[in-house]
């Protein structure tokens, strides 16, 4: 678990605000979900997570097994199939908050992960998939991320081939595909007793170079297999993504094998330099809602706000203007602070320059016969004289535009 210090909290909070504002532009309405609830809600929707990542405990009053949320999608499924059961579809819901996962990696031990995401419930696959991708791309752009890769796959391309293998050999196939191990894939497919055409198709998945177009030889290898339909769907969606200008760089991931038990169609990641993990990820999971008693098509994604902050270099939020007032009579200070706050300025009364710099104030104002305004980032100072109204107007312009603009 973790703390966020003021600058970190401001960065993550501003990124969340921008992402949620983008969601709202697409018609998504925000819901707030409980931090923990009955463990069976999460267990029904754990397809994208390992059970060992869930923090469970016994609730003292009821004796029920509960869990701190590792993912918000099962909670949205519970909400839609209960309290919103009679609402017309599609339902467009969004959320923001932290999830907790018992991560095992040595390098990244943070268990509390801030997220913002959407769930699109009841929309048909083709239109819903395109909408989901559009929202995701626009959201990270709104947060300040300009350079990224849209990594696009389909669970049924590799999944339909893996399912043809005997159950005892599927795990080995998935591991070899995830490592892009050609010899391992060929060996696992042979041990699974797959026909030559299926073995060739599995190996051909690794021949794709990640570009937005599938090579003819790869397409021929998949043409007579169960993967052909999913490949056609992926190809059609990729074409729409390119025509719509959704992503400057689009990579097709034919060997996608993440969470095959959970995703039923399109999967994607938004990747950017820095975090080494996806900035946003999601896909289509049409099988989830049946586990809650109401089968419905659904798709969604989550933005990892930590990874997004890393990818944008912590530069997304504009510099915050915070004014420290000092000197003058208490009533004068209070009156000025009240007037500035009414204009949307953050104001604190009392403190020297060292205090102002330590706590990240942008301006320090010393009241007296003239008001002396110091822009702390540059050290520049300017005196304001005239009537109180003229000084307030001058100070407001300084805070809004800096000393250079005021001088001009």
C-alpha positions as CSV (number, residue, x, y, z in Angstrom):
1,X,0.0,0.0,0.0
2,X,1.2,3.5,-0.5
3,X,1.0,7.3,0.1
4,X,1.0,9.9,-2.6
5,X,2.8,13.1,-1.6
6,X,1.2,16.4,-2.8
7,X,2.9,16.6,-6.2
8,X,2.3,12.9,-6.9
9,X,-1.3,13.2,-5.8
10,X,-1.9,16.3,-7.9
11,X,-0.4,14.6,-11.0
12,X,-2.5,11.4,-10.7
13,X,-5.6,13.4,-9.7
14,X,-5.2,15.7,-12.8
15,X,-4.7,12.8,-15.1
16,X,-7.8,11.1,-13.7
17,X,-9.8,14.3,-14.2
18,X,-8.7,14.5,-17.8
19,X,-9.4,10.8,-18.5
20,X,-12.8,10.9,-16.8
21,X,-13.7,14.1,-18.7
22,X,-13.0,12.3,-22.0
23,X,-15.1,9.3,-20.9
24,X,-18.0,11.8,-20.2
25,X,-17.7,13.2,-23.7
26,X,-18.5,9.8,-25.1
27,X,-21.6,9.5,-22.9
28,X,-20.2,7.4,-20.1
29,X,-21.7,8.0,-16.6
30,X,-19.6,7.6,-13.5
31,X,-20.3,5.1,-10.8
32,X,-18.6,4.7,-7.4
33,X,-17.9,1.2,-6.3
34,X,-17.2,-0.2,-2.8
35,X,-13.6,-0.9,-1.8
36,X,-14.4,-4.4,-0.7
37,X,-17.3,-6.8,-1.1
38,X,-18.2,-10.5,-1.0
39,X,-15.3,-12.5,-2.4
40,X,-17.6,-14.5,-4.7
41,X,-18.3,-11.4,-6.8
42,X,-14.7,-11.2,-7.7
43,X,-14.3,-15.0,-8.1
44,X,-17.0,-15.1,-10.7
45,X,-15.1,-12.4,-12.7
46,X,-11.5,-13.4,-12.1
47,X,-10.7,-14.5,-15.6
48,X,-8.2,-11.6,-16.1
49,X,-6.5,-12.1,-12.8
50,X,-4.8,-14.9,-10.8
51,X,-6.7,-15.9,-7.7
52,X,-3.4,-15.5,-5.7
53,X,-3.5,-11.7,-6.5
54,X,-6.7,-11.2,-4.4
55,X,-6.5,-10.0,-0.8
56,X,-9.3,-11.8,1.1
57,X,-10.3,-11.6,4.8
58,X,-13.2,-12.6,7.0
59,X,-15.6,-9.8,7.8
60,X,-15.9,-9.8,11.6
61,X,-19.6,-9.0,12.0
62,X,-21.0,-11.4,9.4
63,X,-18.3,-14.0,9.2
64,X,-18.5,-13.8,5.4
65,X,-15.4,-14.0,3.2
66,X,-14.8,-10.7,1.6
67,X,-12.1,-9.3,-0.7
68,X,-10.5,-5.9,-1.3
69,X,-11.3,-5.2,-5.0
70,X,-8.5,-6.3,-7.4
71,X,-10.5,-5.3,-10.4
72,X,-13.7,-3.2,-10.9
73,X,-15.2,-5.0,-13.9
74,X,-16.9,-7.7,-11.8
75,X,-18.3,-5.0,-9.5
76,X,-19.8,-3.3,-12.6
77,X,-21.2,-6.6,-13.7
78,X,-22.8,-7.1,-10.4
79,X,-24.2,-3.6,-10.5
80,X,-25.6,-3.9,-14.0
81,X,-27.3,-7.3,-13.4
82,X,-28.9,-6.2,-10.1
83,X,-29.7,-2.6,-9.5
84,X,-29.6,-1.6,-13.2
85,X,-31.1,-4.9,-14.5
86,X,-34.1,-3.2,-16.2
87,X,-32.1,-0.3,-17.7
88,X,-32.1,-0.3,-21.5
89,X,-28.9,-1.3,-23.2
90,X,-26.3,-0.4,-24.0
91,X,-25.1,0.8,-20.6
92,X,-22.1,3.1,-20.6
93,X,-20.5,3.3,-17.2
94,X,-17.1,4.6,-16.0
95,X,-15.2,4.6,-12.8
96,X,-12.1,5.8,-11.0
97,X,-10.3,4.5,-7.9
98,X,-7.6,2.2,-6.6
99,X,-7.5,-1.6,-6.9
100,X,-5.3,-3.8,-4.7
101,X,-3.4,-6.8,-6.1
102,X,-0.9,-9.0,-4.4
103,X,1.9,-8.6,-7.0
104,X,4.7,-11.1,-6.9
105,X,7.2,-9.4,-9.2
106,X,10.5,-8.4,-7.6
107,X,10.8,-5.1,-9.5
108,X,7.3,-3.7,-9.0
109,X,5.9,-4.3,-5.6
110,X,3.2,-1.7,-5.5
111,X,-0.1,-3.4,-4.6
112,X,-2.3,-0.3,-4.7
113,X,-3.0,0.7,-8.4
114,X,-4.9,3.8,-9.3
115,X,-7.2,3.2,-12.3
116,X,-9.9,4.9,-14.4
117,X,-11.9,2.8,-16.9
118,X,-15.1,2.2,-18.8
119,X,-17.5,-0.7,-19.3
120,X,-19.7,-0.8,-22.4
121,X,-22.4,-3.3,-21.8
122,X,-24.9,-4.5,-24.5
123,X,-23.3,-3.0,-27.6
124,X,-22.8,-5.2,-30.6
125,X,-19.2,-6.4,-31.1
126,X,-18.1,-4.5,-34.2
127,X,-19.5,-1.1,-33.2
128,X,-18.7,-1.6,-29.5
129,X,-15.1,-2.6,-30.2
130,X,-14.5,0.5,-32.3
131,X,-16.1,2.7,-29.7
132,X,-14.0,1.2,-26.9
133,X,-10.7,1.8,-28.8
134,X,-11.7,5.3,-29.7
135,X,-12.4,6.2,-26.1
136,X,-9.1,4.6,-24.9
137,X,-7.0,6.4,-27.5
138,X,-8.7,9.8,-26.9
139,X,-8.4,9.4,-23.2
140,X,-4.7,9.0,-23.1
141,X,-4.3,11.8,-25.6
142,X,-6.4,14.0,-23.4
143,X,-4.0,13.2,-20.6
144,X,-1.0,14.4,-22.6
145,X,0.3,11.2,-24.1
146,X,1.1,11.8,-27.8
147,X,3.5,9.0,-28.6
148,X,2.2,5.5,-28.1
149,X,1.5,2.2,-29.8
150,X,-1.9,0.5,-30.1
151,X,-1.2,-3.2,-29.7
152,X,-4.3,-5.0,-31.1
153,X,-5.1,-8.7,-30.9
154,X,-8.0,-11.1,-30.8
155,X,-8.4,-13.8,-28.2
156,X,-9.9,-16.3,-30.7
157,X,-7.0,-16.2,-33.1
158,X,-4.5,-18.1,-30.9
159,X,-7.3,-19.3,-28.5
160,X,-9.2,-21.3,-31.1
161,X,-6.0,-23.1,-32.1
162,X,-4.9,-23.8,-28.5
163,X,-8.4,-25.2,-27.6
164,X,-7.9,-27.9,-30.3
165,X,-5.0,-29.3,-28.2
166,X,-5.5,-31.8,-25.4
167,X,-6.1,-30.0,-22.1
168,X,-2.9,-31.3,-20.6
169,X,-0.9,-29.7,-23.3
170,X,-2.6,-26.3,-23.5
171,X,-0.6,-24.6,-20.8
172,X,2.7,-25.5,-22.5
173,X,1.4,-24.1,-25.8
174,X,0.3,-20.9,-24.1
175,X,3.7,-20.5,-22.4
176,X,5.6,-21.1,-25.6
177,X,3.4,-18.6,-27.5
178,X,3.8,-16.0,-24.8
179,X,7.6,-16.4,-25.1
180,X,7.5,-16.4,-28.9
181,X,9.4,-19.6,-28.9
182,X,9.0,-21.2,-32.3
183,X,10.7,-24.4,-31.4
184,X,8.7,-24.6,-28.2
185,X,5.4,-24.0,-30.0
186,X,6.2,-26.6,-32.6
187,X,7.2,-29.2,-30.0
188,X,4.2,-28.5,-27.8
189,X,1.8,-28.7,-30.8
190,X,3.4,-32.0,-31.8
191,X,3.1,-33.5,-28.3
192,X,-0.6,-32.3,-28.2
193,X,-1.2,-34.5,-31.3
194,X,-2.4,-31.6,-33.5
195,X,-2.7,-32.1,-37.2
196,X,0.0,-30.7,-39.5
197,X,-2.2,-27.7,-40.6
198,X,-2.9,-26.7,-37.0
199,X,0.8,-27.0,-36.0
200,X,1.8,-24.8,-39.0
201,X,-0.9,-22.3,-38.1
202,X,0.4,-22.0,-34.5
203,X,4.0,-21.4,-35.7
204,X,2.7,-18.9,-38.3
205,X,1.4,-16.8,-35.5
206,X,5.0,-16.0,-34.6
207,X,5.9,-15.2,-38.2
208,X,3.8,-12.1,-38.1
209,X,6.1,-9.1,-37.6
210,X,3.6,-7.0,-35.6
211,X,2.8,-4.6,-38.5
212,X,-0.8,-3.5,-39.2
213,X,-1.1,-5.8,-42.2
214,X,-1.0,-9.6,-42.1
215,X,1.5,-11.2,-44.5
216,X,-0.1,-13.4,-47.2
217,X,1.8,-16.5,-46.1
218,X,0.5,-16.1,-42.5
219,X,-3.0,-15.6,-43.8
220,X,-2.8,-18.8,-45.9
221,X,-1.6,-20.8,-42.9
222,X,-4.6,-19.7,-40.9
223,X,-7.1,-19.8,-43.7
224,X,-8.4,-23.4,-43.2
225,X,-8.3,-23.3,-39.4
226,X,-10.7,-22.2,-36.6
227,X,-8.6,-19.0,-36.3
228,X,-9.7,-17.7,-39.8
229,X,-12.9,-16.1,-38.6
230,X,-11.3,-14.2,-35.7
231,X,-8.4,-13.1,-38.0
232,X,-11.0,-11.7,-40.4
233,X,-12.7,-9.8,-37.6
234,X,-9.3,-8.4,-36.4
235,X,-8.3,-7.4,-39.9
236,X,-11.6,-5.5,-40.4
237,X,-11.3,-3.7,-37.1
238,X,-7.6,-2.8,-37.8
239,X,-8.7,-1.3,-41.2
240,X,-11.3,0.9,-39.5
241,X,-8.8,2.0,-36.9
242,X,-6.4,3.1,-39.6
243,X,-9.1,4.8,-41.7
244,X,-10.3,6.6,-38.6
245,X,-6.8,7.8,-37.7
246,X,-7.2,6.4,-34.1
247,X,-3.5,5.5,-33.8
248,X,-0.4,6.7,-35.6
249,X,1.2,3.3,-34.8
250,X,-0.8,0.1,-34.9
251,X,0.6,-3.3,-34.2
252,X,-1.3,-6.5,-34.7
253,X,-0.6,-9.2,-32.1
254,X,-1.7,-12.5,-33.6
255,X,-0.1,-14.6,-30.9
256,X,-2.0,-12.8,-28.0
257,X,-2.6,-15.3,-25.3
258,X,-3.2,-13.2,-22.2
259,X,-6.2,-14.2,-20.2
260,X,-7.7,-16.6,-22.8
261,X,-10.2,-17.8,-20.3
262,X,-11.6,-14.3,-19.9
263,X,-11.5,-12.4,-23.2
264,X,-13.7,-13.6,-26.0
265,X,-12.8,-11.2,-28.8
266,X,-10.7,-8.1,-29.4
267,X,-7.9,-7.4,-26.9
268,X,-5.7,-4.3,-26.9
269,X,-2.9,-2.6,-25.0
270,X,-1.7,1.0,-25.3
271,X,2.1,0.9,-24.9
272,X,4.4,3.9,-24.4
273,X,8.0,4.4,-23.5
274,X,8.8,4.4,-19.8
275,X,6.7,2.1,-17.6
276,X,7.4,-1.2,-19.3
277,X,3.8,-2.1,-18.8
278,X,0.6,-1.1,-20.6
279,X,-0.7,2.4,-20.0
280,X,-4.2,1.1,-20.8
281,X,-5.6,-2.4,-21.6
282,X,-8.8,-4.2,-22.1
283,X,-11.0,-6.0,-24.6
284,X,-14.2,-7.9,-25.1
285,X,-15.4,-10.3,-22.4
286,X,-18.8,-11.5,-23.5
287,X,-18.8,-14.5,-21.2
288,X,-18.7,-12.5,-17.9
289,X,-22.3,-11.4,-17.5
290,X,-23.7,-14.9,-17.9
291,X,-21.9,-15.7,-14.6
292,X,-24.0,-13.0,-13.0
293,X,-27.3,-14.5,-14.4
294,X,-27.7,-12.2,-17.4
295,X,-25.7,-12.9,-20.5
296,X,-24.8,-9.7,-22.3
297,X,-22.0,-8.7,-24.7
298,X,-19.6,-6.4,-23.0
299,X,-16.2,-4.7,-23.6
300,X,-14.1,-2.3,-21.5
301,X,-10.7,-1.2,-20.4
302,X,-8.8,0.4,-17.6
303,X,-6.1,3.1,-17.7
304,X,-3.3,2.5,-15.2
305,X,-2.8,6.1,-13.9
306,X,0.6,5.3,-12.4
307,X,1.9,4.0,-15.8
308,X,0.2,6.9,-17.6
309,X,2.0,9.4,-15.3
310,X,5.3,7.7,-16.0
311,X,4.7,7.7,-19.7
312,X,3.9,11.4,-19.9
313,X,6.8,12.2,-17.6
314,X,4.7,13.8,-14.9
315,X,4.3,16.8,-17.2
316,X,0.6,16.5,-18.0
317,X,-0.8,18.8,-15.3
318,X,-0.3,22.5,-15.8
319,X,1.7,24.3,-13.2
320,X,-0.6,25.0,-10.3
321,X,-0.9,28.6,-9.2
322,X,-0.9,29.0,-5.4
323,X,-0.5,32.3,-3.7
324,X,1.0,33.0,-0.3
325,X,0.0,36.3,1.3
326,X,2.1,37.9,4.0
327,X,2.3,41.3,5.8
328,X,-0.5,43.8,6.1
329,X,-3.4,43.8,8.6
330,X,-5.3,40.5,9.2
331,X,-8.5,42.0,7.9
332,X,-6.8,43.2,4.8
333,X,-5.2,39.8,4.2
334,X,-8.5,38.1,4.7
335,X,-10.4,40.4,2.4
336,X,-7.8,40.0,-0.4
337,X,-7.7,36.2,0.1
338,X,-11.5,36.1,-0.2
339,X,-11.5,38.1,-3.4
340,X,-8.8,36.0,-5.0
341,X,-10.5,32.7,-4.1
342,X,-13.7,34.1,-5.7
343,X,-11.6,34.3,-8.9
344,X,-10.5,30.7,-8.6
345,X,-7.1,31.3,-7.1
346,X,-5.7,29.1,-4.4
347,X,-4.6,31.3,-1.5
348,X,-2.9,30.8,1.9
349,X,-2.2,33.5,4.5
350,X,1.1,33.7,6.3
351,X,4.6,32.4,5.7
352,X,8.0,33.5,4.5
353,X,9.7,32.8,1.2
354,X,11.3,29.5,2.4
355,X,8.0,28.2,3.5
356,X,6.5,29.2,0.1
357,X,9.1,27.4,-1.9
358,X,9.0,24.3,0.3
359,X,5.3,23.9,-0.2
360,X,5.2,24.6,-3.9
361,X,3.6,28.1,-4.0
362,X,3.8,29.9,-7.3
363,X,3.6,33.4,-6.0
364,X,4.4,35.2,-2.7
365,X,2.8,38.6,-2.0
366,X,4.0,41.0,0.7
367,X,1.4,43.6,1.5
368,X,2.4,47.1,2.5
369,X,2.5,50.6,1.0
370,X,3.0,48.7,-2.2
371,X,2.2,45.1,-2.8
372,X,5.5,43.2,-3.7
373,X,4.8,40.2,-5.8
374,X,7.5,37.5,-6.2
375,X,7.2,34.9,-8.9
376,X,9.0,32.1,-7.1
377,X,10.0,30.0,-10.1
378,X,12.0,32.9,-11.6
379,X,12.7,35.1,-8.6
380,X,11.3,38.1,-10.4
381,X,9.5,40.8,-8.4
382,X,7.1,43.5,-9.2
383,X,5.4,46.2,-7.2
384,X,1.7,46.9,-7.5
385,X,0.4,50.4,-6.5
386,X,-2.8,52.3,-7.0
387,X,-6.3,51.6,-5.6
388,X,-7.1,48.3,-4.0
389,X,-9.2,47.4,-7.0
390,X,-6.3,48.2,-9.3
391,X,-3.9,46.1,-7.2
392,X,-6.3,43.1,-7.1
393,X,-6.7,43.3,-10.9
394,X,-2.9,43.6,-11.4
395,X,-2.2,40.7,-9.0
396,X,-4.8,38.5,-10.7
397,X,-3.1,39.2,-14.1
398,X,0.3,38.4,-12.6
399,X,-0.9,35.1,-11.2
400,X,-2.6,34.2,-14.5
401,X,0.2,35.2,-16.9
402,X,3.4,35.9,-15.0
403,X,5.6,39.0,-14.7
404,X,6.5,39.1,-18.4
405,X,2.9,39.4,-19.5
406,X,2.1,42.0,-16.8
407,X,5.2,44.1,-17.8
408,X,4.1,44.0,-21.5
